[in-house]
């Protein structure tokens, strides 16, 4: 194994044989072999259709097992799914230990190492966990209780480490909410490379699949993230960013929202079409360009006593 290769754990821990071999030296199928085939077949089926859409019958057919084998090994479909998610956790965590940040370390260097490790986990270990990403995509749309276990055992510790590093970069004045938002943003830089692969490829920027290219991208994302985080460190991160009301030109309140009424069809007085037009207020006060008052405008619009209606 070269220095750049990451170790890959097997799909499930290898169990020692319990039945030896049959006469003549042929291997005797062990119950664990059926269990392993069910896990692999279920992983593909759950990744394709999600928990609710997956068929136990199709899983057993792909595994070459009877439907009763699911009950024997896992109890039911839920138990099989929990085991598949557990194996997905083992597969994802088999690409090397997550780097830890120590208080005496330089936090910017720690973030660079963490980003490189996380990108490798997502992009270079896909062969080791071929269905973990799709499983999580289904869980995001239709979550099951298994997602809580996955967050607690896998996603949670990964995010917690990123949060520790980000707090060290930004400083102690950052609020819990802002620190969490920043951690989510940094993680999204990496996760997008996996879950938006097909879209990025159509942009002409397919995510890398070699360790050299993954590390190059990791260094780029690290520079981007650190520059932004240092900007927060130099700013007043405690005060929330506010938008001045007099600058929201694109979201001006409509006359109905501001309390005034829209002009009805009965108003036929002149209106200004310039940028200073304020709607119905000019009908009430007259045409400012001519100096005509509202009463004069109404009087001029009434027929005289000798005129026919």
Backbone bond lengths (Angstrom), bond angles and torsions (degrees), N, CA, C in turn:
res aa  C-N    CA-C-N  psi(-1)  N-CA   C-N-CA  omega(-1)  CA-C   N-CA-C  phi
1 X - - - 1.471 - - 1.520 108.64 -
2 X 1.333 117.11 128.76 1.449 120.64 -179.60 1.522 109.79 -74.59
3 X 1.353 115.31 169.50 1.456 119.22 -177.53 1.511 112.76 -69.46
4 X 1.377 116.19 -16.94 1.459 119.15 -178.20 1.518 112.54 -94.76
5 X 1.305 117.65 -9.76 1.448 119.70 -177.42 1.519 110.54 -84.24
6 X 1.309 115.56 143.83 1.454 121.13 178.93 1.519 109.36 -99.89
7 X 1.309 118.20 140.84 1.462 119.94 179.36 1.509 111.36 -66.69
8 X 1.312 116.65 144.50 1.462 123.26 179.74 1.521 108.04 -120.04
9 X 1.329 115.84 126.41 1.449 118.99 179.45 1.512 109.07 -85.54
10 X 1.309 118.53 155.95 1.462 119.57 177.13 1.511 111.14 -68.02
11 X 1.327 116.18 167.73 1.456 121.50 -176.59 1.517 111.58 -57.49
12 X 1.315 117.07 -47.58 1.462 121.91 174.47 1.518 107.07 -136.24
13 X 1.329 117.57 154.93 1.454 118.74 178.24 1.522 111.35 -56.59
14 X 1.324 116.24 137.62 1.458 121.58 179.94 1.520 108.98 -76.59
15 X 1.324 115.38 124.69 1.452 120.77 -179.48 1.526 109.60 -97.52
16 X 1.300 118.01 142.31 1.467 119.58 177.62 1.524 110.68 -66.22
17 X 1.301 115.14 146.47 1.464 120.29 179.77 1.519 110.30 -62.34
18 X 1.343 114.96 139.85 1.459 119.37 -177.53 1.525 112.20 -113.30
19 X 1.336 115.97 -7.91 1.451 116.63 -176.83 1.508 113.48 -119.76
20 X 1.329 117.94 0.83 1.458 120.52 -179.21 1.507 110.84 66.60
21 X 1.293 116.72 -148.36 1.458 122.46 178.60 1.506 109.47 -122.57
22 X 1.318 114.70 154.70 1.455 119.91 179.43 1.512 109.70 -78.16
23 X 1.335 115.41 171.66 1.463 119.64 178.83 1.516 108.52 -60.65
24 X 1.310 115.11 138.75 1.451 120.11 -178.10 1.512 111.91 93.43
25 X 1.367 118.73 -4.48 1.450 121.76 174.11 1.514 115.21 89.98
26 X 1.336 119.76 -1.31 1.464 120.61 179.95 1.519 109.71 -75.39
27 X 1.348 116.05 143.54 1.463 121.27 -179.14 1.511 110.39 -69.09
28 X 1.306 116.38 139.31 1.460 122.27 175.80 1.522 107.74 -94.35
29 X 1.351 118.89 123.37 1.466 120.81 179.45 1.524 110.77 -58.52
30 X 1.317 115.38 131.64 1.452 121.55 179.67 1.534 110.03 -99.62
31 X 1.334 118.24 153.22 1.459 120.57 177.03 1.524 112.89 -55.66
32 X 1.363 118.06 -33.76 1.452 120.94 -179.41 1.522 111.62 -64.61
33 X 1.324 118.65 -27.89 1.462 120.65 178.27 1.522 110.64 -65.53
34 X 1.312 117.27 -42.11 1.460 120.64 176.63 1.526 110.69 -64.99
35 X 1.307 116.32 -41.49 1.464 121.05 179.18 1.522 110.71 -61.01
36 X 1.325 116.62 -42.33 1.462 120.56 -179.39 1.522 111.14 -66.27
37 X 1.331 116.38 -41.11 1.464 119.04 178.85 1.530 110.80 -64.62
38 X 1.328 116.56 -37.57 1.459 119.62 177.41 1.529 111.36 -63.44
39 X 1.318 116.83 -40.03 1.470 120.26 179.47 1.517 110.72 -64.59
40 X 1.318 116.79 -45.00 1.462 119.53 -179.42 1.528 111.11 -65.58
41 X 1.310 117.40 -44.31 1.464 120.31 179.05 1.525 110.92 -65.69
42 X 1.327 116.78 -39.39 1.458 120.25 179.56 1.522 110.89 -67.44
43 X 1.327 116.78 -37.08 1.463 119.52 178.22 1.516 111.94 -58.81
44 X 1.317 116.51 -44.02 1.460 120.38 178.79 1.530 111.47 -68.45
45 X 1.320 117.28 -40.97 1.462 120.69 -178.65 1.532 111.11 -68.43
46 X 1.323 117.42 -44.77 1.453 120.29 178.07 1.527 111.25 -64.73
47 X 1.334 116.99 -38.24 1.464 120.17 178.74 1.519 111.45 -65.64
48 X 1.329 116.60 -32.34 1.460 120.75 -178.52 1.519 112.19 -79.21
49 X 1.334 117.38 -42.53 1.464 120.66 -170.69 1.528 114.13 -117.75
50 X 1.317 118.20 -7.08 1.450 119.61 -174.83 1.520 111.01 80.11
51 X 1.333 116.09 169.80 1.454 119.58 -177.18 1.524 111.96 -62.08
52 X 1.326 117.00 -47.27 1.456 120.29 -173.49 1.523 112.01 -71.26
53 X 1.324 117.85 -31.42 1.451 120.05 -177.99 1.510 114.59 -89.70
54 X 1.328 117.47 -11.84 1.464 120.71 -176.99 1.529 110.86 -71.92
55 X 1.322 115.58 147.68 1.463 122.01 -178.97 1.526 109.82 -110.64
56 X 1.341 116.42 123.54 1.466 120.63 177.02 1.521 110.30 -63.12
57 X 1.313 116.53 -35.13 1.460 120.09 179.93 1.535 111.11 -63.98
58 X 1.348 116.52 -42.06 1.465 119.81 178.10 1.524 111.13 -67.58
59 X 1.328 116.48 -36.40 1.468 120.23 177.77 1.524 110.41 -61.46
60 X 1.322 116.02 -48.11 1.461 119.96 -179.07 1.526 111.28 -65.71
61 X 1.325 116.92 -36.60 1.466 119.53 178.04 1.528 110.34 -63.61
62 X 1.338 117.24 -43.95 1.465 120.43 179.31 1.524 111.73 -66.28
63 X 1.332 116.43 -30.68 1.465 120.33 -178.88 1.517 112.19 -87.14
64 X 1.324 117.61 -7.24 1.458 119.88 -177.20 1.513 112.27 67.68
65 X 1.325 116.39 38.62 1.463 121.07 -176.86 1.515 109.84 -130.60
66 X 1.329 116.22 161.08 1.445 122.12 174.98 1.524 110.23 -76.39
67 X 1.324 116.15 154.44 1.457 120.46 179.10 1.524 110.69 -60.01
68 X 1.308 116.59 -32.13 1.468 119.98 179.68 1.520 112.67 -65.39
69 X 1.344 117.13 -16.99 1.462 120.08 -179.25 1.528 111.04 -66.32
70 X 1.322 117.67 -30.24 1.464 120.34 178.34 1.523 109.80 -65.06
71 X 1.326 116.84 -43.73 1.455 119.83 178.79 1.520 110.76 -66.17
72 X 1.323 116.77 -38.12 1.463 120.43 -177.55 1.531 111.16 -65.76
73 X 1.344 116.97 -43.79 1.465 120.35 -173.93 1.535 113.35 -90.51
74 X 1.336 118.10 -31.32 1.463 119.35 -171.12 1.533 113.70 -128.49
75 X 1.314 117.94 -6.69 1.457 120.82 179.65 1.512 112.80 91.79
76 X 1.330 117.19 -52.80 1.452 121.62 179.42 1.530 108.53 -165.97
77 X 1.329 115.31 -172.84 1.470 120.42 -178.89 1.517 111.06 -62.92
78 X 1.326 117.29 -38.27 1.460 120.38 178.92 1.521 111.61 -61.72
79 X 1.325 116.16 -43.48 1.456 119.53 178.83 1.517 112.33 -64.58
80 X 1.322 117.07 -37.67 1.463 120.78 176.60 1.519 110.45 -63.80
81 X 1.323 116.52 -41.94 1.466 120.33 -179.04 1.531 111.19 -65.87
82 X 1.337 116.83 -41.00 1.461 119.69 177.93 1.522 110.90 -61.38
83 X 1.332 116.61 -38.58 1.453 119.67 179.21 1.525 111.42 -68.50
84 X 1.330 116.53 -38.22 1.462 120.17 176.45 1.528 110.09 -61.71
85 X 1.314 117.74 -43.30 1.466 120.55 178.46 1.524 111.37 -65.70
86 X 1.325 117.10 -35.42 1.469 119.50 177.83 1.524 110.12 -65.45
87 X 1.325 116.36 -42.65 1.461 119.86 178.48 1.523 110.29 -65.08
88 X 1.324 117.07 -38.32 1.464 119.91 176.75 1.522 110.82 -59.64
89 X 1.328 116.80 -38.05 1.472 120.41 176.03 1.522 110.47 -62.94
90 X 1.320 117.96 -44.80 1.466 120.99 179.12 1.522 111.22 -61.90
91 X 1.328 115.78 -41.14 1.456 119.69 -179.26 1.524 110.86 -64.29
92 X 1.325 116.56 -44.84 1.457 120.10 -177.16 1.524 111.96 -68.55
93 X 1.312 116.66 -32.21 1.466 120.26 -178.26 1.521 112.22 -89.66
94 X 1.321 117.76 7.52 1.454 120.37 -179.63 1.514 113.84 -90.74
95 X 1.345 117.28 5.27 1.461 119.83 -176.63 1.508 114.01 -96.12
96 X 1.272 119.01 22.48 1.456 120.74 179.97 1.516 110.87 113.27
97 X 1.317 116.82 149.30 1.457 122.01 -177.20 1.521 110.66 -71.66
98 X 1.316 115.95 139.12 1.463 120.59 178.47 1.518 109.80 -64.84
99 X 1.342 118.29 132.38 1.469 119.71 178.33 1.516 110.99 -66.05
100 X 1.316 116.16 139.08 1.458 121.72 -178.67 1.522 109.70 -103.48
101 X 1.319 115.54 145.28 1.456 122.14 179.59 1.521 109.07 -99.34
102 X 1.314 115.73 125.20 1.460 121.17 177.90 1.526 108.89 -106.51
103 X 1.312 115.77 151.42 1.456 120.78 -173.30 1.521 112.50 -59.43
104 X 1.325 117.57 -30.31 1.460 119.30 -178.07 1.527 112.43 -84.58
105 X 1.316 117.44 -6.24 1.457 120.93 -178.13 1.530 110.43 -81.77
106 X 1.339 116.31 161.25 1.460 121.71 177.34 1.522 107.72 -80.09
107 X 1.334 119.09 118.55 1.470 120.03 -172.36 1.518 113.63 -63.82
108 X 1.327 118.62 -31.28 1.460 119.33 -179.95 1.526 110.98 -68.24
109 X 1.315 116.52 -38.49 1.468 119.48 175.06 1.525 110.73 -66.74
110 X 1.324 116.27 -37.14 1.463 120.25 178.82 1.530 110.95 -63.99
111 X 1.334 116.98 -39.48 1.460 119.77 178.86 1.526 111.07 -66.74
112 X 1.327 116.87 -37.63 1.466 120.48 177.39 1.520 110.82 -62.27
113 X 1.327 117.32 -43.63 1.466 120.59 178.39 1.527 110.75 -65.49
114 X 1.329 116.79 -41.59 1.464 120.00 -179.27 1.520 111.20 -64.57
115 X 1.328 117.51 -44.28 1.458 120.75 179.18 1.524 111.75 -61.51
116 X 1.325 116.62 -42.37 1.459 120.18 178.81 1.520 110.79 -63.40
117 X 1.320 116.54 -42.26 1.469 120.21 179.36 1.525 110.71 -65.42
118 X 1.316 117.52 -43.66 1.466 120.85 -177.48 1.531 111.09 -66.25
119 X 1.326 117.59 -40.67 1.456 120.26 176.65 1.525 111.57 -63.65
120 X 1.323 116.40 -40.36 1.468 118.98 176.86 1.526 110.83 -62.97
121 X 1.313 115.51 -40.38 1.459 119.63 178.75 1.522 110.95 -59.39
122 X 1.331 116.35 -42.20 1.461 120.70 -175.63 1.530 112.96 -78.80
123 X 1.326 117.37 -37.12 1.463 120.32 -168.77 1.519 114.65 -106.18
124 X 1.329 117.72 -37.10 1.470 118.63 -174.77 1.518 113.02 -90.92
125 X 1.336 117.13 -12.52 1.457 119.88 -176.71 1.528 112.52 -106.07
126 X 1.338 117.13 17.54 1.464 119.49 -177.32 1.521 112.42 -62.42
127 X 1.324 117.31 -31.93 1.464 119.54 178.21 1.519 110.72 -69.71
128 X 1.321 116.35 -28.04 1.464 119.69 179.35 1.521 111.94 -79.12
129 X 1.335 117.16 -27.39 1.472 120.24 176.20 1.524 108.51 -132.11
130 X 1.341 117.47 73.60 1.469 121.48 -172.16 1.520 114.66 -65.75
131 X 1.346 117.80 -21.66 1.454 118.03 -178.24 1.520 114.22 -119.62
132 X 1.316 118.44 3.36 1.464 120.22 -178.20 1.526 111.69 -64.79
133 X 1.336 116.79 -42.97 1.459 119.67 -178.80 1.515 112.90 -62.85
134 X 1.328 116.94 -42.12 1.469 120.16 179.92 1.522 111.27 -69.95
135 X 1.318 116.03 -35.27 1.460 118.73 175.60 1.523 110.87 -59.14
136 X 1.321 116.02 -45.38 1.457 119.83 -179.27 1.527 111.58 -67.98
137 X 1.333 116.56 -32.99 1.462 119.03 176.95 1.529 110.45 -62.96
138 X 1.349 116.72 -42.43 1.463 119.99 176.49 1.531 110.79 -65.31
139 X 1.322 116.82 -40.00 1.461 120.24 -179.39 1.519 111.54 -64.78
140 X 1.321 116.72 -32.31 1.457 120.34 178.58 1.522 111.10 -65.21
141 X 1.334 116.19 -36.37 1.465 120.61 -178.18 1.529 111.01 -83.70
142 X 1.318 116.14 -47.48 1.471 121.83 -179.61 1.526 109.17 -126.37
143 X 1.317 117.75 80.76 1.469 119.81 -174.30 1.521 112.88 -67.97
144 X 1.318 114.62 148.74 1.456 123.31 174.06 1.526 107.81 -122.75
145 X 1.339 119.01 171.36 1.464 119.61 176.71 1.528 113.90 -57.82
146 X 1.340 117.26 -20.59 1.462 119.68 178.78 1.515 111.91 -65.15
147 X 1.325 117.75 -25.69 1.459 120.13 -179.94 1.519 110.89 -66.36
148 X 1.325 117.10 -37.34 1.467 120.14 178.03 1.525 110.75 -61.67
149 X 1.317 116.30 -41.08 1.463 119.81 178.98 1.523 110.57 -66.54
150 X 1.325 117.44 -38.84 1.467 120.59 179.81 1.531 111.08 -66.65
151 X 1.324 116.59 -40.26 1.461 119.77 178.11 1.525 110.34 -64.00
152 X 1.334 116.25 -42.28 1.460 119.97 -178.34 1.526 112.00 -66.28
153 X 1.332 117.10 -36.84 1.464 119.92 -173.40 1.520 113.69 -94.17
154 X 1.332 118.62 -25.70 1.461 120.49 -171.50 1.527 112.38 -126.07
155 X 1.327 116.78 -66.70 1.462 120.14 -174.49 1.523 111.93 -65.30
156 X 1.326 117.06 -38.27 1.456 120.65 -178.69 1.521 113.47 -60.64
157 X 1.346 119.56 -52.90 1.462 119.84 178.56 1.531 113.38 -61.54
158 X 1.332 117.80 -34.62 1.461 120.35 178.30 1.527 110.15 -63.94
159 X 1.327 116.28 -46.55 1.464 119.86 179.72 1.523 111.45 -67.23
160 X 1.333 117.35 -37.07 1.466 120.74 -179.31 1.528 111.04 -61.48
161 X 1.327 116.61 -38.41 1.467 119.63 178.91 1.522 110.78 -67.51
162 X 1.346 116.48 -42.17 1.463 119.42 176.65 1.524 110.73 -61.84
163 X 1.316 117.32 -38.67 1.460 121.41 -179.55 1.526 111.31 -64.27
164 X 1.322 117.35 -41.05 1.478 120.85 177.97 1.520 110.81 -60.37
165 X 1.324 116.70 -43.72 1.463 120.35 -178.43 1.529 110.48 -66.95
166 X 1.328 116.27 -42.91 1.459 120.35 -177.90 1.525 111.10 -64.62
167 X 1.315 117.47 -39.78 1.464 120.22 176.83 1.526 110.93 -61.12
168 X 1.336 117.27 -37.95 1.460 120.61 179.88 1.527 111.36 -67.89
169 X 1.334 116.90 -31.34 1.462 120.26 -179.92 1.522 110.92 -78.00
170 X 1.323 117.14 -46.42 1.460 121.22 -174.52 1.523 111.62 -75.37
171 X 1.331 116.89 -37.41 1.452 119.68 178.44 1.508 112.40 115.23
172 X 1.312 117.51 168.44 1.476 121.61 -173.92 1.514 113.85 -71.46
173 X 1.322 118.96 -14.57 1.456 119.52 -176.71 1.508 114.66 -78.85
174 X 1.322 117.92 -7.07 1.457 120.46 -176.67 1.522 110.33 -73.20
175 X 1.318 116.22 139.78 1.457 120.40 178.90 1.527 110.28 -77.59
176 X 1.315 115.50 162.45 1.462 120.06 178.44 1.523 111.15 -60.66
177 X 1.332 116.39 -40.47 1.455 120.13 -178.37 1.525 111.40 -64.60
178 X 1.334 116.19 -46.95 1.459 119.66 -178.74 1.521 111.23 -66.78
179 X 1.332 116.97 -41.05 1.456 119.71 177.85 1.527 111.04 -60.91
180 X 1.328 116.66 -40.43 1.457 119.96 177.64 1.513 112.47 -65.28
181 X 1.336 116.96 -41.44 1.468 120.26 177.96 1.528 110.65 -62.46
182 X 1.318 116.82 -40.68 1.467 120.17 179.57 1.525 110.90 -66.16
183 X 1.320 117.29 -39.94 1.468 120.24 177.49 1.519 110.78 -63.56
184 X 1.328 116.97 -41.90 1.462 119.91 177.77 1.531 111.15 -62.23
185 X 1.335 116.20 -39.35 1.465 119.87 -179.50 1.523 111.33 -65.65
186 X 1.319 117.08 -41.61 1.466 120.38 179.58 1.523 110.49 -65.74
187 X 1.335 117.27 -42.90 1.458 119.90 177.84 1.525 111.18 -62.95
188 X 1.337 116.66 -36.83 1.464 120.32 -178.97 1.524 111.79 -63.52
189 X 1.330 117.51 -29.91 1.461 119.85 177.03 1.523 110.97 -57.50
190 X 1.317 116.48 -36.41 1.466 121.07 -178.36 1.523 111.80 -86.43
191 X 1.323 117.04 -44.90 1.462 120.98 -175.58 1.521 110.94 -62.20
192 X 1.338 116.92 -35.02 1.467 120.44 179.11 1.521 111.54 -59.03
193 X 1.316 116.77 -34.25 1.465 120.25 -178.83 1.527 111.71 -63.79
194 X 1.325 116.76 -26.33 1.462 119.99 179.74 1.524 112.53 -92.22
195 X 1.322 115.83 -52.11 1.462 119.12 -171.77 1.533 113.01 -81.57
196 X 1.333 117.60 -13.79 1.466 120.65 175.60 1.524 110.71 -112.04
197 X 1.310 116.28 26.76 1.467 120.47 -176.01 1.524 112.03 -55.50
198 X 1.327 117.31 -48.32 1.460 120.19 -175.22 1.529 111.58 -66.49
199 X 1.323 117.04 -37.33 1.465 119.98 178.04 1.524 110.18 -68.06
200 X 1.331 117.02 -46.01 1.461 120.76 179.36 1.525 111.10 -61.30
201 X 1.322 116.71 -37.03 1.465 120.09 178.41 1.520 110.92 -63.09
202 X 1.324 116.93 -37.00 1.462 120.24 178.71 1.511 112.54 -75.01
203 X 1.326 116.89 -16.68 1.455 120.89 170.29 1.526 111.48 -80.49
204 X 1.338 115.89 -9.36 1.459 120.26 -175.44 1.511 113.55 90.81
205 X 1.338 117.63 14.77 1.464 121.99 -178.73 1.526 109.46 -130.16
206 X 1.305 116.93 63.97 1.460 120.57 179.32 1.521 109.65 -64.51
207 X 1.325 117.92 132.93 1.465 120.54 179.90 1.525 111.56 -56.77
208 X 1.311 117.63 146.42 1.465 120.73 -176.84 1.517 112.14 -70.23
209 X 1.345 115.35 158.61 1.463 120.29 177.83 1.520 112.72 -129.80
210 X 1.323 118.27 1.58 1.462 121.26 174.40 1.526 108.74 -106.10
211 X 1.313 116.41 152.54 1.461 119.76 -177.40 1.522 111.71 -62.75
212 X 1.326 117.03 -35.74 1.464 119.75 179.92 1.523 110.87 -63.85
213 X 1.335 116.74 -45.35 1.452 120.33 -179.64 1.528 111.46 -71.71
214 X 1.324 117.04 -34.46 1.463 120.15 177.17 1.524 110.38 -63.94
215 X 1.327 117.08 -43.23 1.462 120.08 178.69 1.529 111.50 -66.83
216 X 1.339 117.16 -34.27 1.466 119.93 176.65 1.524 110.13 -63.38
217 X 1.337 116.19 -45.13 1.461 120.07 177.96 1.526 110.43 -64.94
218 X 1.328 116.67 -38.79 1.457 119.83 178.62 1.517 112.27 -60.73
219 X 1.340 116.86 -40.06 1.464 120.05 178.20 1.526 111.24 -65.62
220 X 1.341 116.70 -37.81 1.458 120.36 178.38 1.526 111.26 -66.15
221 X 1.327 116.70 -47.67 1.460 120.24 179.56 1.527 110.91 -64.05
222 X 1.312 116.70 -33.20 1.459 120.34 178.88 1.526 110.88 -65.55
223 X 1.318 117.18 -45.04 1.465 120.03 177.58 1.521 110.84 -60.79
224 X 1.326 115.93 -42.01 1.467 121.06 179.56 1.527 110.64 -62.44
225 X 1.328 116.44 -47.97 1.466 120.68 -177.04 1.523 111.44 -67.00
226 X 1.322 117.32 -44.13 1.466 120.78 -177.38 1.522 110.75 -64.44
227 X 1.350 117.09 -40.49 1.462 119.65 178.67 1.522 110.72 -60.91
228 X 1.319 116.99 -42.55 1.454 119.65 178.16 1.514 112.73 -66.92
229 X 1.314 117.02 -42.07 1.460 120.11 -179.43 1.523 111.68 -66.15
230 X 1.329 117.22 -37.76 1.461 119.53 177.42 1.522 110.65 -66.07
231 X 1.332 116.54 -31.34 1.458 119.11 174.50 1.516 111.95 -63.08
232 X 1.316 116.88 -39.51 1.458 120.15 175.53 1.528 110.58 -67.34
233 X 1.320 117.07 -35.75 1.460 120.21 -179.50 1.520 111.19 -65.60
234 X 1.345 117.79 -34.94 1.456 121.30 -179.24 1.520 112.19 -80.76
235 X 1.349 117.27 -22.90 1.465 120.92 -178.96 1.514 110.59 -87.79
236 X 1.331 115.18 175.92 1.462 120.39 176.19 1.523 107.58 -84.12
237 X 1.316 117.44 91.14 1.450 121.27 -172.51 1.520 112.50 -77.55
238 X 1.335 117.13 -11.77 1.454 118.55 -178.11 1.523 111.05 -77.61
239 X 1.345 117.68 -37.58 1.449 121.31 -177.95 1.515 110.43 -80.92
240 X 1.335 117.63 132.83 1.466 119.67 178.19 1.515 111.13 -70.13
241 X 1.312 115.83 150.92 1.453 121.27 177.74 1.517 108.66 -77.68
242 X 1.328 116.92 128.59 1.459 121.39 -179.39 1.522 109.64 -116.72
243 X 1.320 115.76 158.35 1.455 122.21 178.68 1.516 108.29 -112.80
244 X 1.320 117.14 125.98 1.459 120.64 179.04 1.519 109.90 -67.67
245 X 1.331 114.61 137.00 1.456 119.00 -176.45 1.523 111.90 -66.96
246 X 1.356 116.57 -31.82 1.462 118.35 -177.11 1.518 112.46 -79.25
247 X 1.341 118.43 3.17 1.447 121.12 178.66 1.517 112.23 -112.09
248 X 1.316 118.22 3.97 1.462 120.59 -177.95 1.517 109.71 -89.27
249 X 1.353 116.58 63.97 1.453 120.55 -175.75 1.524 112.13 -63.51
250 X 1.309 117.45 -33.39 1.461 120.03 -175.69 1.515 112.75 -78.29
251 X 1.325 118.16 -9.25 1.468 120.86 -175.24 1.518 110.81 -127.25
252 X 1.331 117.47 39.04 1.464 119.90 178.93 1.519 109.68 -62.63
253 X 1.333 116.11 142.01 1.466 120.80 179.86 1.514 109.69 -69.36
254 X 1.313 116.27 141.70 1.455 121.49 177.18 1.520 109.34 -72.98
255 X 1.345 118.04 160.17 1.479 118.98 178.67 1.510 113.00 -55.46
256 X 1.342 117.53 -36.52 1.452 120.23 -179.58 1.520 110.78 -65.61
257 X 1.392 116.80 -37.84 1.463 120.31 -179.04 1.515 111.38 -72.90
258 X 1.362 117.70 -31.65 1.460 119.89 -175.87 1.515 113.70 -82.98
259 X 1.356 117.92 -2.90 1.456 120.34 175.62 1.506 113.94 105.25
260 X 1.356 118.80 -20.11 1.452 120.88 177.63 1.506 109.80 -85.28
261 X 1.329 116.44 159.49 1.443 121.35 -177.19 1.517 110.72 -97.89
262 X 1.322 115.56 146.57 1.443 119.65 177.97 1.528 109.34 -72.07
263 X 1.339 117.52 144.43 1.468 119.30 179.83 1.510 110.91 -63.87
264 X 1.299 117.55 134.95 1.455 122.15 178.62 1.509 110.61 -87.55
265 X 1.310 117.39 177.92 1.462 120.89 -177.93 1.511 113.31 -67.75
266 X 1.384 118.05 -15.78 1.445 118.91 -177.61 1.515 112.26 -74.41
267 X 1.345 119.24 -17.46 1.463 122.27 -179.24 1.512 108.51 -82.52
268 X 1.313 116.21 116.60 1.452 119.80 -179.75 1.506 112.59 -121.75
269 X 1.337 116.92 12.32 1.446 120.48 -179.84 1.509 111.73 -69.50
270 X 1.290 118.61 167.54 1.471 121.83 -178.82 1.503 111.14 -68.08
271 X 1.304 115.72 145.65 1.461 122.48 177.46 1.511 109.56 -125.72
272 X 1.305 114.50 145.55 1.460 119.21 175.80 1.506 109.30 -83.70
273 X 1.333 117.31 136.35 1.461 121.61 178.96 1.502 112.62 -102.16
274 X 1.339 116.38 4.30 1.461 119.38 -178.53 1.499 111.63 -79.16
275 X 1.323 116.36 178.11 1.476 120.77 -178.20 1.504 113.47 -65.55
276 X 1.364 117.85 -16.27 1.458 119.36 -179.37 1.505 113.64 -88.80
277 X 1.346 117.93 4.17 1.470 121.37 -179.26 1.523 110.61 -63.82
278 X 1.299 115.88 130.80 1.465 119.76 -177.16 1.503 112.07 -118.15
279 X 1.324 118.75 21.77 1.460 120.73 172.93 1.501 112.27 77.68
280 X 1.325 115.80 -136.19 1.465 120.97 -171.29 1.498 114.62 -67.25
281 X 1.339 119.47 -15.45 1.457 119.89 -178.08 1.511 111.22 -64.73
282 X 1.326 118.29 -29.49 1.447 121.03 -179.90 1.532 111.16 -73.51
283 X 1.321 117.40 -29.98 1.456 120.28 177.04 1.523 109.98 -65.53
284 X 1.325 115.88 -35.68 1.464 119.83 -178.81 1.509 111.61 -74.74
285 X 1.328 118.56 -33.74 1.462 121.17 -173.37 1.506 113.49 -104.45
286 X 1.314 118.15 -3.74 1.448 120.28 -180.00 1.497 112.22 93.05
287 X 1.327 116.79 178.23 1.464 123.21 -178.96 1.505 108.69 -87.96
288 X 1.314 116.33 109.59 1.454 120.23 -176.24 1.507 111.96 -67.55
289 X 1.341 117.73 -22.07 1.460 119.75 -177.82 1.522 111.76 -73.24
290 X 1.326 119.77 -25.73 1.454 123.25 179.99 1.506 113.32 -105.57
291 X 1.346 116.34 -12.00 1.453 120.72 -178.49 1.502 113.07 77.49
292 X 1.330 118.23 8.79 1.465 121.97 -178.54 1.515 109.89 -77.91
293 X 1.333 116.80 128.46 1.448 119.99 179.75 1.504 110.09 -76.41
294 X 1.348 116.35 168.31 1.450 121.56 -179.69 1.514 111.16 -65.20
295 X 1.349 118.01 -37.25 1.459 119.97 -179.43 1.512 111.12 -69.05
296 X 1.350 117.08 -38.32 1.457 120.46 177.90 1.516 111.20 -65.74
297 X 1.327 115.85 -39.37 1.455 119.50 179.83 1.512 110.86 -64.43
298 X 1.315 117.20 -41.32 1.462 120.22 179.42 1.508 111.33 -68.76
299 X 1.372 116.73 -38.71 1.458 119.96 -179.77 1.508 111.38 -64.30
300 X 1.334 116.78 -40.56 1.455 119.90 -179.30 1.507 112.39 -68.54
301 X 1.324 116.87 -21.70 1.456 120.10 -178.97 1.515 112.72 -87.15
302 X 1.410 119.16 -10.64 1.460 122.04 -179.68 1.514 110.14 -84.86
303 X 1.349 118.92 145.04 1.465 120.53 177.41 1.513 111.40 -72.35
304 X 1.351 118.10 149.68 1.461 121.97 178.30 1.518 109.33 -74.55
305 X 1.319 114.18 168.46 1.469 118.85 -175.07 1.512 112.75 -64.66
306 X 1.379 117.00 -28.56 1.434 117.85 -179.58 1.495 115.21 -90.49
307 X 1.247 116.72 -4.78 1.476 120.42 -177.74 1.499 110.92 -83.12
308 X 1.307 115.31 144.60 1.449 120.23 176.77 1.516 109.91 -82.41
309 X 1.319 117.08 145.02 1.475 119.64 179.13 1.505 110.32 -67.92
